[in-house]
């Protein structure tokens, strides 16, 4: 758990309170004792002045002590009334104004508090006290730049002042100037060894500086505080540091201790995250998530949902279900809870419950997402007609959602219903012309019905939209073996532009080189292979393990009668992809031409073996697919 949530909020809040506490001790310990002038007056006027000062000082001291007592009892308003009366009576005392600022701040009268602290600075400019308390107030108000300036003034007047060092360090940390903050916080702990707040803030600044190891060492220098708020901060930071050090088990222990102090939502989420991470990192040998403590009471709908999604995202469907069910009880119209609860039910083998839940939700109102999930459940149950009907309903419910068009098209395509698939993807590319996967679906649909030029056009459009997509790049290989020589004319200019726009893309260099090779090779003696050779060699240079490019380059070398180079490329291709059958066949042919008959026989034998295995794999795949027959007329296979 990062400290961007409740832990950071507590860090700032408690830091401010602790600095104020420091200032209280500073006030009572440093309030100037203004005694009457002890010198013997030479005149009656001097005696009267001295007596007046003495009386005034006694009154100020009495007001100060009375107000301090009231403030320490939590009676800030009464304390402020006492101070105001003294000020109206003519008191001009720095300590009294300082106490006035603290009382006003306690009552939320921040503007008055700021004016009081500025009065302290005017009356006692050489002291750090006014600057420190003004800095504390500004920190509380989130004015960290102003706070840092005032803490710097306090530090300049008293370089060893703990409050100035701690305040300046925390203000700089709040401004994310962690490197500078660390120096002041380190000095604060040196001034007051073992102080929790100084050690905590120093460790936190190091943690934010991406130095978790150093942060851990610093935090170990301070004892776990006795008060619960500070102990909660201590264990929360300990957990965050352990996570940063990839010690998920240690993080879990720390968050468990934090949760024992405060059964808060944020700490529970951190504990769950650490426990799940620990279980994943050691293959499930960590303490089971089933041993987690009970969740906080009175979770909101969104909180229940978030915890459920956290479990579900880690394949802990059984743990997710109670939270998702709770969220749905709290808000039966919460569609996200319904959808994810259906998925969780399915993942634990309760598909019937998932279907019932989804259908019950649909009775309350149509939803594309609900229809889509119901279609997936139908597909998983082998109800292909019902699946396609529900995918269609999802499209009709939310025609602007590209996901639903794609899912419907893939449902048709995966069950060899190519005509409807073509129509869905044709509409999909019109509605979502910049989505590459819609063009891929259209391309495969054309390819399935042997419309190869149209397939090549759609594949190339997908490549133009997303030239870095692995799915698009892999799919484009389909084009190479399907087009006749005359079909390349429309594709080559587009590939040329792509190659120019993406000079470091090995796949595009390969596609352009291979397309050029095939187009030019078909021309016979009039063909020019130089451009093809340049781009195929470039593809291999950009990616030395590119087996397909090496096979194509070997074919080009063979066409140019450079048999030795062709053999070398085929051998490299076989090393990169030992299961490929084509390089063995072509290498066998070249060995025959070179009169290396034993080598040719070995390669051709290997080709036959790999080709047989490949055919058996295809047969197994086909037998595993249950043929999809639509009940409605006019929608059969094309």
N, C-alpha and C positions, 0 to 999 in steps of 0.2 A: 504494500500500500504506500503510495507516495503521500507526502504530508500536505497535499494541496487541499484536502478536505477539512475535516473537523480538527485534525491535529494542528494544522497551521493556525487555524482560528484560535485554538486554545493557547498555542505558543505565544501569539501576539497579546492576547488578552491577559494571560497570567504574567507575562513579562512586564506589562504596564503596571499591574497591581503590585508586583514585587518591587519595581523601581519606586513607586509611590511609598511603599513601606520603608524602603531605604531612606527616602527623603524625610519621612517622619522622624526617624532616628537622627538624621542629620540636623533637622530643625531643633529638636530638643537638646541636642548635644552642642549645637553651635550658635544658638541664639545669643547675641551679644549682651553681656551684662553691663548695662549702662548705669554705673554708680554715680552719685552726685560728686561734684568737684570737691575734693578733700582739702583743697588749698584754703587757707584762712582768708576770708574776704577782708579787703581793706576799707570797704565802704559799706554803709547800710544798704545801698542799692545792690551791691554784689551779694550780700547775704540774702536779700529778698529773692534775687534771681536763682541763687543756689537752692533755696528752700522750695521755690516753685518747680524747679527741675526735678528735685528729689520727689516731690509729691506726684508730679506727672509720671515719673518713672515707676513709682509704686503702683499707680493706677494702671499703667500699661502692663506691668508684670502680672497684676491681679487679673486683668482682662485676658491676657495670654493664657495663664494657667487654667482659668475657668473655661475658656473656649477649647483648649486642648483636651481637657477632661471630657467635655461634651462630645467633641469629635471622635475621641477614642471609644465613647459609648455608642457611637452610631447616630448621634443627634446633631447632624450637620446643620440643619436649619437653625437650631438653638445656638449653636456655636457661631454661626454667621451673624445672628442678631446681636450677640455680645460684642463681636468684633466691630460691627457697624456702629454700635453705640460708642465704642471707644474712639473710632476714627472721627465720628461727628464731634466728639469731645476734644479733638485736636491732636490725637495720637498720630505720630508719624514714625512708626517703628517697622523696620524691615521684616522682623520675625512675625509681627502681627499681620502685615500684608501677605506674607507667605502662607500663614495659616488661613487667611481669608481666601486665598486662591485655592487651597486644598478643599476647603469646605464648599466653595462654589462649584468646583469640579465634581465633587461628590454628589451634588444636587443636579448636575447636568447643565449648570449655568456656565458654559464654557467661555463665552465672551468675557464675562465678569472675571472668571478665573485667570484668563490671559492678561487682562489689564492689571490684576493684582500682582502677578508674577513680574510684569514689566515694571511695576512700582518697586518691587524688591530689587530689581536690577539697577534702577535709578538710585535708590537709597544705598545700595551695597554693591557697587559695580565691581569691586575687587573680589567678591565672593563667588564661588561656583553655584551656590544654592539656588539663586533665582533662575539662572540659565538651565540648571538641571530640571527643575520642576516645570519650567516652560517647555523644555524638550519633552518631558513625560506627557504633558497635556497635548502637545502637537502630535506625538506618536499615537496617543489614544484617538485623535481625530483623523489619523491617516495622513498627516502632513509631514511625511518623513524627511523631505528635503529641509524644511524649516527646523524640524527636530534635530537633524544632524548638525545644522549650523549652530544651534544653541548648545548642544552637547560639546561641540568643538570649542566653543567659548569657555564652557565650564572646564574642559580638559586643559585649556591653555592657562587657566588660573590655578589649577590644582592637578598636575599631571598624574598623581597617584590616586585621584578621587575615583573610588570604585563605581559610584553611580554614573559618573561621566563616561568612564570606559565602557561599562555595560550598556548604557543608553546609546552611545555612539555606535557601538558594535551592532546592536539590534536594529537601529535605524538604517544603517548601511546594508544590513542583511535584507531588510524589508525592501530596500531599493535595488536588491539583487547585485550589490557590489560586494560579493562574498569574499573576494581576495583581501580587500581592505578591511572588511569587518573582522576577519579572522585575527588580524594583528591586534586589534583593540580587545577582542574577547579573550584572547590568550593572556594579555596583560591583566585583564580584570580577574581572571582566575589566579594569576600569580599574586595579585594584591590580596585576594581573599581565597586561599587554597581550600578546595573542597566545596565551595559554594555551588549549589545545584544549578541555579539559574545561569551563572556564568559558564559552567561546564556544559550545560544543555545547549545554550545559544552557540557556543564555540563548536560543539559537535554538529549542531544543525547546519551551521554555515559551511563546515567542511563537507557534510553530506551533500548540500546543494552545489558545492564546488566539484562534485563528482570524485570525492576522495573518501569513500566509505571506510576504507581501512583506517585512515587517520582519525576519522570521526569515531569509530568504535573504540580506539585507544583512549581518546579524550573522555568519552562517556563513562568509561570504566574508572576514571579518576574520581568520580563523584558517587556517593552512596545513593541508593534508592530512597527518595524522600518519603517522609512519613505521611504527609497530607495526600489525599487521594487524587486531587487534580494534578499535582506535580508528578506523582507516581504514574498516572495515566500517560502523561506526556513522555516520561522516561521510557516506559515500555513500548509506546507507539513508535518513538524514534528508534529504539533498539530493533524493533521489527523491520522498520523501513531500511535501516542500515544492513541488517542481515539479508533482506531481499536483494539489495544492491550488490552484496557480496555473493549472491546466488546460494545462500544458505537458507533454503526454503524451510527446512526443519527448524532451524533456529528462529526464523521469522515467525513460524507458527507458535512456538513456545512463548515468544514475547507477546504476540497478539493475544494468546490465550490468557496470559497474566493481565494484560490491559483489559480484556473483556470481563475478567473476574472483578475488576474495579468498577467498570462502567459498562453495563449491558447496552451499549449504543449500536445503532445500525452501522455506522462507519467502521467501528472496530470489528464488528461481526463479519462484515464484508471482507475486511483485510484478513481476518483469520481464515475465512473460507478460501480466499484466493491463495494464501500461503499453503494451506493444507492440500488443496488440489494440485498446486505446483509441486509440492514435495512428493505427492503420490505419483505424479507423472514423471518426475525426474529420476525416480528409482524403480520404475516399472511396477508401481503399485505396492511396494514393500513398506511404504511409510504408513504411519497411523491412519487408519481408515477414516474417511470423512464421516462415516456413521457415528464416530465417537465425538463429533463436534458437540459443544454445549447447545442447549436450547436457544433458539433465536430470540431476539428481543420481543417483548410484548408490544402490542399496538402498532405493528408495522402498517404503513400505508399501502394502498394498492400498488403504487409504483415501486415501493421498496420490496414488497413480496415478489412482484414480477421480476425485478432486477436480480434478486437472489436466485430465483428459479432459472432465469436465463444464464446466470453464471454457472450453475450446476450443469445445465443442459449443454452449454458450450464446451464443457469438459467431458461430455459423454457420460454424465451421471444423471441419466434420466430418472431413475428411481428416487434420487435425492431431490430432483427438480419438481416432481409431481406435487408434493404437499404445498409448496410455495405457489405454484401456478394455480392449483385448485383454490388456495386461499385468496389469491388475487381475483379469481373469477367469482368467488363468493362475495367479495367486497364490491365488485363491479361486474355484473353479469354481461354487460355490453362491451367489456374490454376485449376487443378483437385480437390484440397481440397475445393476450393470455390464452384465448381460445386456440389460436393457431399453434402456439408453442406447446400447449398442453396436449393437443392432438398428436404432435410430433413425439412428445415424450411417451404418450400411451403406445404409439406405434413401436417405439424403440424398445419398450419392455414387453412387447408381444401382446399388447391389448388393442389390437387393430379395430375390433368391434366397438370398443369404447370410444376410440378416436373417430370412427365413422358416425356413431350416435351423437357425440359431442358436436361435430361439425354440422350435421344435419339439423340438430336442434338450434344451433346458432343461425343457420340459414333461414329457419322458419321465422326468425325475428326480423330478417331483412337480407336482401341479396348482397353479396360481396364477392368481388373478383378473387380476393385472397382466399376466402373460404372455399369457393368453387375449385380453385387451383389445388388446395390441399386435399380436398375430397377426391379430385382426379388422381392425385398421386397415390392416395390410399387405394382407389380402385385399381390403378395400374399394379400396385404391389400385390393385390389380391387376384390378379389375372382377369379382372373384369374390364377388358379393353374397350368394349363398346361404351360402357358407362364412363370410362375414363375420358374418352374423346368427347363425349357429350358434356361432361363437366368442364373440360378445358375450353370447349366452345362457349359455355355459359360464362366462364371467367372473362373471355374476350368481350362478350356482349355486355357484361356488367361494367367493365372498365376498358373501353376501347383505346384509351390513351396509354395503357400500360404495355410496354414492349415485352416484358417478361412473359405475359400470357400468350401473345402471338407466337413467341419462340417456342414455348412449351407445347402449344397445340401443334405447331409445325413438326416439332421433333417427335411427338406422339405418332403422327402419321408416318413420318420418315422411318422411324425405328421399326415399324411393322410393315414396311414395304408398300405403303399406300401412297404411291408417288404423285398421283394426280392431285389429290387434295393437298398434299404437302407443297407441291408447286404453287398452288393457288394461295395458300396461307403465306408462304414466304414472299410471293410476288406482292401481295398486299402489305406485308411487313416491311419490305424494302421501300415501298412507296410512302408509308407512314413514318418510317424511321430510317431515312436514307443515309444517316451517318453512323449507323450501328453495324459494325463489321459482321457480327454473328448472324444477322438476318441475311446478309449476302452469302455467307457460308452455307446457310440452310438452303437458300435458293440454288447455289452452285451444286451442292450434293444432290438436290432434287433433279436438276437438269442432267447431271452425270448419270443418275440412276436410270433415266429413260434414254440414255445415249445421245443426248443433245450436247455434244462436247464443246462446240464453239460458244454456246450460251453459258455452259458451265465455266469455261475459261474466262469469259467476260466477267462473270459474277465473282469468281475467285480473285481476279485481278483487282476488281473494285474493293473487295475486302482488304486486299493487300495495300491498296492506296489509302484506305481509311485508317488502318492500324498495322503499319509495317513492322512493328516490334512484337506483335502478339504471337506467342508460340503456337497457338491453335491455328491461326491464319497461315503462318509459315509452314507448318506441317501439312495443312490441307492443300496448299498450292502444289505440292509434289504430285498430286493427282493429275494435274494438267499435262505434265511432261509426256506421259505415255499415251495420251488420248487424242491429241490433235494431229490432223494431217498437215503436211508442209504448207499448204496454202492458207491455213487458219492462223499462222503465226503473224501474218502481216499486220493484223489489227492490234495484236498484243505487244509486239516489239517496241513501238514508240512509247507506250506507257511504261514498260519495264525500263527503258532507257532513262526516262525522267525520274523514275524511282531510284535507279542506281546513282544518278547524279545527285539526288537530294539526300541519299543515305550512303555516302562513300565507305563507311566503316561497317556496313551491314553485310556479313558474309552470306546470309541466305539470299538477299536480293542480288548480290553479285553472282551467286550460283544460278539463280533463276534466269537472269539476263544472259549469262554465258551459255547455259544449257539451251535456252530458246534460240539464241543466235546460231549455235552449233547445228541444231536440228533443221532450222530454216535454211541455212547455207549448205549443209551437207546434202540436202535434198536436191540442190541445183546441180550436183555432179561436179565435173571439172571446172565449171564456172563459179562455183561457190568460193567464198572467202572466209577462212576460219580464224583469221588473226584476231578479230574482235572477240570472238567466242573464247579463244585461248587466253586472251588477256584477262577476261573476267573470271574464268574458271580457275586460273592460276592465282588470281587475287583472292578468290573465295577460300582456297586451300591455305594461302598464306595467312589470311585473317583468322582462320580456324583450322589448325592442322589436323584435328580429329574429325573433320567433316567427311564421313565415309561416302555419302551420296555424291558430293562434289568430286571426290577422288575417282569414283567410278566413271563419272561423266568425262572428267579430264583424261582418264585412261582411254576411253573410247575415242576422244579427239586425237590423242597421240597415235592410236592405232590407225585412224583414218589418214593420218599424215605419214604413215609408215615408220613411225618412231617406236618400234616394238619394245626396245629395252625400257624406254620411259613408261610405256603402257604397262608392262609387267610390274615395274616398281610401284605404280599407282594402284594397280589391282591388289598387290600384296599388302600395301598400306591400308587399303579399304577393308581387306579381310581382317587385318589386325584390329582395326577400329570396330568392326561389326562382324564377328565370327559366324553369326547365324544367317548372314545374307547369302542367298544362293546365286544371284546373278554374277557377282565378280568371279566366282569359281567357274561358271560356264564360260564366260568371256576369256578368262585366263587360260582355260583349257584350249580354246580355239586358237589363241595366239601361240601357245606352245606347239600346237600342231603345225602352224605356219612356220615356226622356227625349227621344225623337225625334232622337237623334244617330246617324243611320243610317250615316254614313261610318265613324265610330268603332266602331259595332257590327259592321259588316262586317269591319273590320280585326281586331278582337279574335276574332271567330268564325273567321276564316281562320287566325289564329295558333293557336287551339284545335285546329282540325282537323289542322294540321301537327304539333303536339306530340303529339296523341292518336295519330296514325299512327306516329310515332317510338316512342312508348311501347308500342304494340301490337307493333311489330317487335322491340323489346327483349325483351318477354315471350316472343314466339315463339322467339327465339334461345335464351333460357334454357331453355325447355321441351325444345327439340330436343337440348340438350347433356346432358340427364338421361337416362340409360339406365334403362328401366323395369325394376323389380325384381319378379321372379316367384318366390314361394316354392315349393319342391318339395313340401313336406308339405301334404296336403289339409286343408281347414278353416281355412286361414289366408290366404285371398285377400283382396282389397280389399273394403272395405265400401262 
